[in-house]
Amino acid sequence: MTPVLLDGGDKRCVLLLIELRKLIATLEPEAVVHLRATDPAAPLDLPAWCHLTGHEYLGVIFQDIYGVRVKKAAVETDPRQPWRAIAAE
């Protein structure tokens, strides 16, 4: 399966996570996203977000490109605040 590229450019991680969450919602489990991000917080925020949601952080693929594998049983997050998990009812 070919990785899907999300070019976050120089966006802050907050905006990047919003875009990543939106993209992942359209992908099948086990799909891989290559995320380009130059925000200095990306190496910290991306693994933390993956830990929160249950998606698999694949690490640095090349320079400012990070890998994320979509997982089926991921935790749902708030669309506008993707660093906040939505509590199960």
N, C-alpha and C positions, 0 to 999 in steps of 0.2 A: 504494500500500500504506500503510495507516494505521500510524503508529509505535506500538510497544508501550511502555507506561509502566512503569517500575520506580521506585517511590517508596522511596528509601533513607533519606529523612528525615535525622535527625541521627546515623545510624550512622557509625562509623569506616570509613575506606576499606577496611580489611582485610575487614570483614564485607560491605561493599558489593560488593567484587570477587568474593567467594564467591557472592553472590546473582546478580550479573551473569553470571558464568561459567555458573551453573546455568541461568539463563534463556536465554542464547545457545545452549546445547546443544539447546534445544527449537525453535529458530527456523530458518527457511529462509535460505539465503544471500541477501544484499541486503536483508533485513529491517532496519528501523531501530528502535533502542531509544532512548527519551528517558528519561534517568536523572536523577531528582531527588536531589541530594546537597548537604548543607550543610557537610560536613566541609571545613575549610580546605585539606586536602591533596588534595581531589578535582581541582582544576585541574592538579595535577602528576601525580597517580597515574593518572588515567584515560588521558591521552595516552601515558604511559609503558607502561601495560598494553596499550594498543592497538598500540603499536610492537612490543612483545614478541610479541604473539599474531598480528599481521597483520590484525586487525579495523581498520576505518577510524574514526578519531576525527573527528567532525564539528564539534566545538567547542561553545561555549556557545550553546544555543538561546534561552534566556530566563532571566535571573537565575541560579538554582541548578539549571538543567536543562541537561544535556549530551547530546549526540547521539553514538551509536555505530552504524555500519553493519556488519552481520554479513558476514564473508567466508568463502567456501567453503574455501579453502586455509589456514585459520588454524592456528597452532601449538597443540597440546594442552597444557593446564596441569594442575597438580596440583589435584584437587578441593578440598582443604583449605588449600592454599597457592597460589592462582591466580597469584601473581607468579613462580612457578617453572615453567619449561617442562619438559615431560616429554621426555626424550631419545628420539629415534627409534632403533629397534633395527636 
